[in-house]
Each structure stands twice: as C-alpha cells, then as structure tokens.
Amino acid sequence: MSSLQYDVSLDNLPGFRVDAVCGDNALEVIVDARDVRRLRSSLVEMGRIASQSMNAILIVDEPQISHDRLLDEWLGIQALFQPQILERLTIYIRREGEWNEAWGRPLTDKEADTAEEVAEHQRQRSPRASRRPTEASFDILRVMLIHWIRKSGPLTSKELAVETDFSYPTIARALEKLEQHLIRHSDRRVELQSFPKDAWMKLVAQVETVRGSQGYTDRSGRPRKPETLLDRLKEDSLRNLCHNAVAVGGTFGARHYLPGIDLVGNPRLDLVVNAHSGRKTRSVVIDNIIRKLDPALKPAERGEPCQVVVHTLYRSKSFFTEAKDGTLYADEVECLLDLHESRLEQQALEFLEKLTPRKKP
C-alpha cells in the first residue's frame, strides 16, 4: 500500500512541489478559491504533472467561485492539453465539507478518501483563518454562550461581528436559529436567556470538524502523562513560543474554572490554538510546540488514543483567560466541548450546570 506524503518535491519536474503524493497520484489543494487566475494557473501546473505519467488531482475546497465559472475554466483548459494528459487529470470539488463534484479522470473510492484527507489537512494548515459558511452558526453560538456564562450582558450585532469575523447578514441568520432562547432588547442588543440544547447537540455532533481537532499519540510504549506535558508547556522556552497563541483546555481548563468538579485524572492534554494571533499558529503547533513537548508525539489515526489534542479557533477574539502563574486557559465553552470529545459526559453536564447563570428570584 502506497503511503501518503505531504509537501513533496517532484524529481522529474525541477521546481515543482505538490501538497501531497500517494503512489502515482499527485494532489494539490486550493482552499477557499476566489481568484480564477489562481485556478487556471493550478490547472496548467497539474497538466504538466499529468504529462509526466502521474495522475494529477486538483482539489478545490470550498470555492467562492460559481459552479458555472468553474465548469467554464475546466472546459476551456481542455483545449490546451492532449488527450493522454486529460486522461490523468481530475478536478475534485468540495463544498460544505463534502465531495460535491469531480471532472476528468474518475477517482476510485480509495483515491477519493485520500483526496478528502489531503483537503482537510491543507485546510487546517492554511495560514489564513478559513471557515465554511455552514460553521458560522456554531461559532456565533459559542461566542453567545461565553457571554451568557460570564454574564457579560447583551451584545450589538457590531460587537458580534468584531468578535466572530462574520458579516451582519450571517449573524442575523444565526440568531434567527436561536430565536426562542434570545432576549432582544429595545436598542437591538441581544443575549441568551436559556441554554440552546438542540443547537448545542448539533455542535457536539460535529465538534471535531468544526474545531479542526488533531490528535497526537506516542507509540513508543512509554507515553508521558498529560500532567508532565502541561508542566513542559509552562517552561519558559515553550511559554514564549505559545505567547497569546495557545491555551490549555480539557480537564485542566475545567478545573481552572471549577476547582471542585468531579474529575479523576486527566485523560489527555487539550490545547486550543488561536489562528488570529498574527502568526501561522497551526504550523507553529505542529512543527514546533508538539515537537518540543515530546519528540515522540506523532499525528494519531482516527480512533487511536491520544496524549495531546489540538483544536483551532478561527474567530478574532480568543476569550482566553490568564491564571496567576501566567498559564492561558481556553474559554469555558471550549473546555466543555473538550469534555464531550473525551467522552466525559457526566462531568460535562456537571460543568455546564455549575456554570449556568442562576435566574433572579
């Protein structure tokens, strides 16, 4: 079975690099494509690769270009290539996190699975914060819940736009879905009056995808305890590297907000990365922080037990809180989601009940 490799230089095409190679397949990803020129250029490059007897797969992930315009570009590029090149060329389109359409050489089920894996990998490593439109309501829900838990009071749409990076129409649509749980004030400010259970359960069901969660595991047989990894995270060298970019969540974060919570041990170390910290934070975590925490940590396969799990925040305001020792902790909602991901459902319920604002008698 051919292994999947990322960021590969092609020996037979000096100067060419692709996002991934798996066997005879070269894969390139365009995230949130808005520029037709970039699309056209990538198609030409993939045609060059196909001319070298490789299958070239161009993945267009969440394009901001219409279907008709994409199809026009695909049909137009065919006039430039010989039939033997087109036989090895595929454009694979993903919308709303799922396969939408493919043109050119049909992909096998295995190749389609590989394309999905590469697309998700590249989306999470994209230096620009990128979210799918369908995830807007989840991000807005989380921010509304933070203000509800912290009793921050009502918000204007402008404040929500600043904190979430979403437009007024997007915010309005998200608030409509929460209508029965909202208080709308005469000055148009809004706030939650109750916990939106149905919306929350939908978020929990998709939480790993929404937060771009990536687990790391130690297969050496002697993994370090999460407590030891947290101590290393607090060391000066790592603290400086993580400055304002990485916060602790999970059971450690839950205890920070609720010291008396009924938790026995720590199943893993959850880290929340702020993608708006002004640096390529996702790459920093993968390439530096994880390696310095423990060189034995490697990306985990689905279902594999993890010692560290990294999640990504895409909004402008992180809502991190700083402890007396300088440790940054993720907000209460992120910690609650971590408890759900860790299958600590009873503890998640206790955490939520203790944080739920009490109504005035």
For each residue, the residues with C-beta under 8 A, 3 or more apart:
1:
2: 22 23 24
3: 22
4: 20 21 22 114 117 118
5: 8 20 21 22
6: 19 20 118 121
7: 17 19 20
8: 5 17 18 20 21 26
9: 16 17
10: 13 16 17 18 21 26 49 52 54
11: 14
12: 52
13: 10 16 48 49 52
14: 11
15:
16: 9 10 13 45 48 49
17: 7 8 9 10
18: 8 10 21 26 27 28 49
19: 6 7 27 28 29 118 121 122
20: 4 5 6 7 8 26 27 114 118 121
21: 4 5 8 10 18 25 26 27
22: 2 3 4 5 25 27 114
23: 2
24: 2 53 54 55
25: 21 22 54 55 56 57 111 114
26: 8 10 18 20 21 46 49 54 55 56 57
27: 18 19 20 21 22 57 58 59 114 115 118
28: 18 19 42 45 46 56 57 58 59
29: 19 59 61 118 119 122 123
30: 33 38 39 42 58 59 60 61 63
31: 61 62 122 123 126 128 130
32: 61 62 63 64 126 128 130
33: 30 38 39 60 61 62 63 64 65
34: 63 64 65
35: 38 39
36: 39 40 65 69 73
37: 40 41
38: 30 33 35 41 42
39: 30 33 35 36 42 43 60 63 65 70 73
40: 36 37 43 44 73 77
41: 37 38 44 45
42: 28 30 38 39 45 46 58
43: 39 40 46 47 58 73 74 77 89 91
44: 40 41 47 48 77 80
45: 16 28 41 42 48 49
46: 26 28 42 43 49 50 56 57 58 89
47: 43 44 50 51 56 77 80 81 85 89
48: 13 16 44 45 51 52
49: 10 13 16 18 26 45 46 52 54 56
50: 46 47 54 55 56 81 85 86 88 89
51: 47 48 85
52: 10 12 13 48 49
53: 24 88
54: 10 24 25 26 49 50 88
55: 24 25 26 50 88 89 90 105 111
56: 25 26 28 46 47 49 50 88 89 90
57: 25 26 27 28 46 90 92 107 111 115
58: 27 28 30 42 43 46 89 90 91 92
59: 27 28 29 30 92 93 94 115 118 119 122
60: 30 33 39 63 70 91 92 93 94
61: 29 30 31 32 33 94 119 122 123
62: 31 32 33 94 95 96 123 130 132
63: 30 32 33 34 39 60 70 93 95
64: 32 33 34
65: 33 34 36 39 69 70
66: 69 70
67: 70 71 101
68: 71 72
69: 36 65 66 72 73
70: 39 60 63 65 66 67 73 74 91 93
71: 67 68 74 75 103
72: 68 69 75 76
73: 36 39 40 43 69 70 76 77
74: 43 70 71 77 78 91 103 104
75: 71 72 78
76: 72 73 79
77: 40 43 44 47 73 74 80 81
78: 74 75 81 86
79: 76
80: 44 47 77
81: 47 50 77 78 85 86 89
82: 85 86
83: 86 87
84: 87 88
85: 47 50 51 81 82 88 89
86: 50 78 81 82 83 89 104 105
87: 83 84 105
88: 50 53 54 55 56 84 85 105
89: 43 46 47 50 55 56 58 81 85 86 104 105
90: 55 56 57 58 102 103 104 105 106 107
91: 43 58 60 70 74 102 103 104
92: 57 58 59 60 99 102 107 112 115
93: 59 60 63 70 99 100 101 102
94: 59 60 61 62 97 98 99 100 116 119
95: 62 63 98 100
96: 62 100 132 133 134
97: 94 132 134 209
98: 94 95
99: 92 93 94 102 112 115 116
100: 93 94 95 96
101: 67 93
102: 90 91 92 93 99 106 107 112
103: 71 74 90 91
104: 74 86 89 90 91
105: 55 86 87 88 89 90
106: 90 102
107: 57 90 92 102 111 112 115
108: 111 112
109: 112 113
110: 113 114
111: 25 55 57 107 108 114 115
112: 92 99 102 107 108 109 115 116
113: 109 110 116 117
114: 4 20 22 25 27 110 111 117 118
115: 27 57 59 92 99 107 111 112 118 119
116: 94 99 112 113 119 120
117: 4 113 114 120 121
118: 4 6 19 20 27 29 59 114 115 121 122
119: 29 59 61 94 115 116 122 123
120: 116 117 123 124
121: 6 19 20 117 118 124 125
122: 19 29 31 59 61 118 119 125 126
123: 29 31 61 62 119 120 126 130 212
124: 120 121 212 214 282 312
125: 121 122 282 283 286
126: 31 32 122 123 129 130 282
127: 280 282 283
128: 31 32
129: 126 165 275 276 314
130: 31 32 62 123 126 314
131: 135 136 139 314
132: 62 96 97 135
133: 96 136 170
134: 96 97 137
135: 131 132 138 139 210
136: 131 133 139 140 164 166 170 173 174
137: 134 140 141 173 174 177 199
138: 135 141 142 202 203 206 210
139: 131 135 136 142 143 164 166 210 314 315
140: 136 137 143 144 160 164 166 170 171 174 175
141: 137 138 144 145 174 178 196 199 200 203
142: 138 139 145 146 203 333 334
143: 139 140 146 147 160 163 164 315 317 319
144: 140 141 147 148 155 160 178 191 192
145: 141 142 148 149 192 195 200 333
146: 142 143 149 150 152 319 331 332 333
147: 143 144 150 152 153 155 191 192
148: 144 145 151 152 191 192 195 357
149: 145 146 332 333 355 356 357
150: 146 147 332
151: 148 357
152: 146 147 148 155
153: 147 191
154: 183 185 189 190 191
155: 144 147 152 159 160 189 190 191
156: 159 160 187 188 189
157: 160 161 168 171 172 188 190
158: 161 162
159: 155 156 162 163
160: 140 143 144 155 156 157 163 164 166 171
161: 157 158 164 165 166 167 168 171
162: 158 159 316 317
163: 143 159 160 315 316 317
164: 136 139 140 143 160 161 171 315 316 317
165: 129 161 276 314 315 316
166: 136 139 140 160 161 170 171 174
167: 161 170 171
168: 157 161 171 172
169: 172 173
170: 133 136 140 166 167 173 174
171: 140 157 160 161 164 166 167 168 174 175
172: 157 168 169 175 176
173: 136 137 169 170 176 177
174: 136 137 140 141 166 170 171 177 178
175: 140 171 172 178 179 182 190
176: 172 173 179
177: 137 173 174 199
178: 141 144 174 175 181 182 192 196 199
179: 175 176 182
180: 196
181: 178 192 193 194 195 196 199
182: 175 178 179 190 191 192 193
183: 154 190 191 192 193
184: 188 189 190
185: 154 188 189 190 191
186:
187: 156
188: 156 157 184 185
189: 154 155 156 184 185
190: 154 155 157 175 182 183 184 185
191: 144 147 148 153 154 155 182 183 185
192: 144 145 147 148 178 181 182 183 195 196
193: 181 182 183
194: 181
195: 145 148 181 192 200 352 356
196: 141 178 180 181 192 199 200
197: 200 201
198: 201 202
199: 137 141 177 178 181 196 202 203
200: 141 145 195 196 197 203 204
201: 197 198 204 205
202: 138 198 199 205 206
203: 138 141 142 199 200 206 207 210 337
204: 200 201 207 337 340
205: 201 202
206: 138 202 203 209 210
207: 203 204 210 211 213 337 340 341
208: 211 213 341
209: 97 206 212 213
210: 135 138 139 203 206 207
211: 207 208 311 312 313 334 337
212: 123 124 209 282 311 312
213: 207 208 209 309 310 311 341
214: 124 286 299 300 309 310
215: 299 300 304 306 308 309 310
216: 290 297 298 299 300 306 307 308 309 310
217: 223 297 298 299 300 304 305 306 307
218: 222 223 224 294 296 297 298 307
219: 296 298
220: 223 296
221:
222: 218
223: 217 218 220 296 307
224: 218 228 229 294 307
225: 228 229 266
226: 229 230 252 266 267 268 269 307 308
227: 230 231 266
228: 224 225 231 232
229: 224 225 226 232 233 269 293 294 307 308
230: 226 227 233 234 248 252 269
231: 227 228 234 235
232: 228 229 235 238 292 293 294
233: 229 230 238 239 242 246 248 269 271 289 293 327
234: 230 231 238 239 325 326 327
235: 231 232 238 239
236: 239 240
237: 240 241 292
238: 232 233 234 235 241 242 289 292 293
239: 233 234 235 236 242 243 326
240: 236 237 243
241: 237 238 284 288 289 292
242: 233 238 239 245 246 289 328
243: 239 240
244: 274 277 318 320 328
245: 242 273 274 277 279 281 284
246: 233 242 271 272 273 274 281 285 289 328
247: 253 271 272 274 318 320 328 329 330 334
248: 230 233 252 253 256 269 270 271 272 327 328 329 330
249: 252 253 270 271 272 311 329 330 334 335 338
250: 253 254 266 267 268 269 270 309 335 338 339 342
251: 254 255 263 265 266 267 270 338 339 342 344 347
252: 226 230 248 249 255 256 266 269 270 329
253: 247 248 249 250 256 257 270 329 330 332 334 335 338
254: 250 251 257 258 261 263 335 336 338 339 347 351
255: 251 252 258 259 261 263
256: 248 252 253 259 321 323 329 335
257: 253 254 329 332 335 351 355
258: 254 255 261 351 354 355
259: 255 256
260:
261: 254 255 258 347 350 351 354
262: 346 347 350
263: 251 254 255 266 344 347
264:
265: 251
266: 225 226 227 250 251 252 263 269
267: 226 250 251 342 344
268: 226 250 306 307 308 309 342
269: 226 229 230 233 248 250 252 266 307 308 309
270: 248 249 250 251 252 253 308 309 311 330 335 338 341 342
271: 233 246 247 248 249 285 289 308 309 310 311
272: 246 247 248 249 310 311 312 313 318 320 330 334
273: 245 246 281 282 285 310 311 312 313
274: 244 245 246 247 277 281 313 318 320
275: 129 281 282 312 313 314
276: 129 165 313 314 315 316 318
277: 244 245 274 281 318
278:
279: 245 284
280: 127 283 284
281: 245 246 273 274 275 277 284 285 312
282: 124 125 126 127 212 273 275 285 286 312
283: 125 127 280 286 287
284: 241 245 279 280 281 287 288 289
285: 246 271 273 281 282 288 289 290 310
286: 125 214 282 283 289 290 310
287: 283 284 290 291
288: 241 284 285 291 292
289: 233 238 241 242 246 271 284 285 286 292 293
290: 216 285 286 287 293 294 297 308 310
291: 287 288 295 297
292: 232 237 238 241 288 289
293: 229 232 233 238 289 290 297 308
294: 218 224 229 232 290 297 307 308
295: 291
296: 218 219 220 223
297: 216 217 218 290 291 293 294 307 308
298: 216 217 218 219
299: 214 215 216 217
300: 214 215 216 217 304 305 306
301: 304
302:
303:
304: 215 217 300 301
305: 217 300
306: 215 216 217 268 300 309
307: 216 217 218 223 224 226 229 268 269 294 297
308: 215 216 226 229 268 269 270 271 290 293 294 297
309: 213 214 215 216 250 268 269 270 271 306 338 341
310: 213 214 215 216 271 272 273 285 286 290
311: 211 212 213 249 270 271 272 273 334 337 338
312: 124 211 212 272 273 275 281 282
313: 211 272 273 274 275 276 318 334
314: 129 130 131 139 165 275 276
315: 139 143 163 164 165 276 318
316: 162 163 164 165 276
317: 143 162 163 164
318: 244 247 272 274 276 277 313 315 331
319: 143 146 330 331
320: 244 247 272 274 328 329 330 331
321: 256 328 329 331
322: 326 327 328 329
323: 256 326 327 328 329
324:
325: 234
326: 234 239 322 323
327: 233 234 248 322 323
328: 242 244 246 247 248 320 321 322 323
329: 247 248 249 252 253 256 257 320 321 322 323 335
330: 247 248 249 253 270 272 319 320 334 335 338
331: 146 318 319 320 321 334 335
332: 146 149 150 253 257 335 336 351 355
333: 142 145 146 149 336 337
334: 142 211 247 249 253 272 311 313 330 331 337 338
335: 249 250 253 254 256 257 270 329 330 331 332 338 339 351
336: 254 332 333 339 340 348 351 352 355
337: 203 204 207 211 311 333 334 340 341
338: 249 250 251 253 254 270 309 311 330 334 335 341 342
339: 250 251 254 335 336 342 344 345 347 348 351
340: 204 207 336 337 343 344 345 348
341: 207 208 213 270 309 337 338
342: 250 251 267 268 270 338 339
343: 340
344: 251 263 267 339 340 347 348
345: 339 340 348 349
346: 262 349 350
347: 251 254 261 262 263 339 344 350 351
348: 336 339 340 344 345 351 352
349: 345 346 352 353
350: 261 262 346 347 353 354
351: 254 257 258 261 332 335 336 339 347 348 354 355
352: 195 336 348 349 355 356
353: 349 350 356
354: 258 261 350 351
355: 149 257 258 332 336 351 352
356: 149 195 352 353
357: 148 149 151
358:
359:
360:
361:
